[in-house]
Amino acid sequence: MVATLAGCLPKQTYRVYERLTLHFQTPDGPTTAFGVGVKTYRYYSERLPLTNTELTSSFGGEAIVIDFGPERTTFALIPRGIGHVVAYGAFDAEYDKDPAATLEALAQTPDLFSIRSVPKRFWPQLVVFEDPLDPLSVRRAERDDIFPEKDGAYALTGVEIEVLDETPTTQKILDILPWLTTLQTSSIDGVAGVVSLDRPLSNELYDRNFIQENPE
């Protein structure tokens, strides 16, 4: 735990290693995929002015790769919009009771916590690349029917999180999506600044949806 300042308000910073495990049902039976990421949580006991924010976070890690076989590689994207939620909402009860103590325990004594179920509202978005080497081939995947054109059901049935001692983050996505290294400010289709109600998914996704470096 490190105490620092944000403007005139004190903040406490906690580094937490999290393993997210996805459970799927497939025509061949159940299977799992997982990824390890690290979160830096910043807790403001006096809340930030204007926004009344109590908690923010930054993430280091990758989208989770799910290998269902040839032409069925699926990705669970890095979730967006949950910067004020601890561990995908799995520890809400403890956090609501004592935020600072919960964050310190997650960072310092993770072995005290069991594996938790992640509330469905925080499950990651799934996408499929018909050809992983072609960013234009990306499509959204429904969690309960990932491959509707295939025989048999592929479905995300559950998500769990485990808090770990310091652990290396997952690093394999660049072997599958090497074009991520070529992106700068553009979306994954290489086009920047497009504003359209009917723009393709490839124009809505960026490298940060697939890989992020924790700045702290």
C-alpha positions in Angstrom: 0.0 0.0 0.0 1.3 3.4 -1.0 -0.1 6.7 0.2 0.1 9.6 -2.4 -1.7 12.8 -3.3 -4.2 13.7 -6.0 -4.5 17.4 -6.0 -5.3 18.3 -2.4 -7.0 15.0 -1.7 -5.2 12.0 -0.2 -5.5 8.7 -2.1 -4.4 5.2 -1.2 -3.1 2.9 -3.9 -3.4 -0.9 -3.9 -2.0 -3.4 -6.4 -4.2 -6.5 -6.8 -3.5 -9.5 -9.1 -6.7 -11.1 -10.4 -7.3 -14.3 -12.4 -10.5 -14.3 -14.4 -11.8 -17.7 -15.3 -14.5 -18.1 -18.0 -16.7 -21.3 -18.0 -18.2 -22.4 -21.3 -20.6 -25.1 -22.5 -19.7 -26.6 -25.9 -20.9 -29.5 -28.0 -18.0 -31.5 -26.7 -18.7 -30.6 -23.0 -17.6 -27.9 -20.6 -14.4 -26.0 -21.0 -12.6 -23.1 -19.4 -10.3 -20.2 -20.3 -8.5 -17.8 -18.1 -6.3 -14.7 -17.9 -4.3 -13.0 -15.2 -4.3 -9.2 -15.0 -3.2 -6.7 -12.4 -5.3 -3.8 -11.2 -4.1 -0.7 -9.4 -6.9 0.6 -7.3 -6.9 4.2 -6.1 -9.2 4.9 -3.1 -10.1 8.5 -2.2 -11.5 8.5 1.3 -12.7 12.1 0.9 -14.0 11.5 -2.6 -12.9 13.6 -5.6 -14.6 16.9 -6.1 -17.1 17.5 -8.9 -17.4 13.7 -9.7 -17.8 12.5 -6.1 -15.6 9.6 -7.1 -14.4 7.2 -4.4 -12.5 4.6 -6.4 -10.7 4.5 -9.7 -8.5 1.8 -11.2 -6.1 1.0 -14.0 -5.5 -2.4 -15.6 -2.6 -4.3 -16.9 -3.2 -7.4 -18.9 -4.9 -8.9 -22.0 -8.2 -9.9 -23.4 -8.7 -13.6 -22.7 -8.2 -16.0 -25.6 -10.7 -18.9 -25.9 -9.6 -21.6 -28.3 -12.6 -23.5 -29.5 -10.8 -24.9 -32.5 -10.0 -23.8 -36.1 -12.0 -20.7 -37.2 -13.5 -20.4 -33.7 -11.0 -18.4 -31.8 -12.9 -16.1 -29.4 -11.8 -13.2 -27.3 -13.2 -11.9 -24.0 -12.4 -8.2 -24.2 -10.9 -6.1 -21.4 -14.1 -4.7 -19.7 -14.8 -1.0 -20.0 -16.7 1.3 -17.6 -16.0 -0.6 -14.3 -13.3 1.6 -13.0 -15.3 2.2 -9.8 -15.9 -1.5 -9.1 -13.6 -3.8 -7.2 -12.8 -7.1 -8.8 -15.7 -7.1 -11.2 -18.2 -6.7 -8.3 -17.3 -9.9 -6.6 -16.3 -8.3 -3.4 -19.1 -5.7 -3.1 -20.3 -6.8 0.3 -16.8 -6.4 2.0 -16.0 -3.2 0.1 -19.3 -1.5 1.1 -18.6 -2.3 4.7 -15.0 -1.1 4.8 -13.4 0.0 1.5 -9.8 0.6 2.6 -9.6 -2.5 4.7 -11.0 -4.7 1.9 -8.6 -3.2 -0.7 -5.6 -3.6 1.7 -6.5 -7.3 2.4 -7.0 -8.0 -1.4 -3.5 -6.6 -2.0 -1.6 -7.9 1.0 -3.4 -11.2 2.0 -5.2 -12.5 -1.1 -5.0 -16.1 0.3 -7.7 -15.1 2.8 -10.2 -14.9 -0.1 -11.9 -17.8 -1.9 -12.7 -17.9 -5.6 -15.8 -15.8 -6.2 -18.5 -15.7 -8.9 -18.6 -12.5 -10.9 -22.1 -10.9 -11.3 -23.4 -11.4 -14.8 -23.6 -7.6 -15.4 -19.8 -7.5 -15.3 -19.1 -10.5 -17.6 -16.9 -9.5 -20.5 -18.0 -8.8 -24.0 -17.1 -11.6 -26.4 -15.9 -11.1 -30.0 -14.9 -13.6 -32.7 -12.4 -13.1 -35.6 -13.3 -15.2 -38.6 -9.6 -14.8 -39.5 -7.4 -13.6 -36.6 -5.0 -12.1 -39.1 -7.7 -9.8 -40.5 -9.1 -7.2 -38.0 -12.0 -6.5 -40.4 -13.3 -10.0 -39.8 -14.3 -9.3 -36.2 -17.9 -9.7 -35.0 -19.7 -9.5 -31.7 -20.6 -12.9 -30.1 -23.7 -13.4 -28.0 -22.7 -15.0 -24.7 -25.4 -17.7 -24.9 -24.9 -18.5 -28.6 -21.3 -17.7 -29.7 -21.5 -19.6 -33.0 -25.1 -19.6 -34.1 -24.2 -21.0 -37.5 -22.5 -24.0 -36.0 -24.0 -27.3 -34.9 -24.4 -27.5 -31.1 -24.3 -24.7 -28.6 -21.3 -22.7 -27.5 -22.2 -20.5 -24.5 -20.6 -18.6 -21.7 -22.1 -20.1 -18.5 -20.1 -18.5 -15.7 -17.3 -16.2 -14.7 -15.1 -16.5 -11.6 -12.4 -14.4 -10.1 -9.5 -15.4 -7.8 -7.2 -12.9 -6.1 -3.6 -14.0 -6.3 -0.2 -13.3 -4.8 2.0 -11.3 -7.2 1.7 -13.3 -10.5 2.9 -12.6 -14.1 0.1 -11.3 -16.3 -1.0 -13.3 -19.3 1.1 -12.6 -22.4 0.0 -14.4 -25.6 -2.4 -12.2 -27.5 0.3 -10.7 -29.8 1.1 -14.2 -31.1 -2.5 -14.5 -32.3 -3.2 -10.8 -33.2 0.2 -9.5 -34.3 -1.3 -6.5 -36.0 -2.1 -5.0 -32.6 1.5 -3.7 -32.6 0.8 -1.6 -35.7 -2.0 0.5 -34.2 -1.4 4.0 -32.8 -4.5 6.2 -32.5 -6.7 4.4 -35.0 -9.2 1.7 -34.4 -8.3 -1.8 -35.3 -9.5 -1.3 -38.9 -6.8 1.4 -39.3 -9.3 4.2 -39.7 -9.3 7.1 -37.2 -12.1 9.7 -36.6 -15.0 7.9 -38.2 -18.3 9.0 -36.7 -21.2 6.9 -38.0 -24.2 5.1 -36.6 -23.6 2.2 -38.9 -19.8 1.9 -38.5 -18.5 -1.6 -38.4 -17.3 -3.2 -35.1 -13.7 -3.0 -36.3 -14.0 0.8 -36.2 -15.3 0.8 -32.6 -12.5 -1.4 -31.1 -9.0 -0.3 -30.2 -5.8 -1.9 -29.1 -6.8 -1.1 -25.5 -9.7 -3.5 -25.8 -7.2 -6.3 -26.2 -4.1 -5.3 -24.3 -3.2 -2.7 -21.7 -0.1 -1.9 -19.6 -0.7 -0.8 -16.1 0.8 2.7 -15.7 1.7 2.1 -12.1 
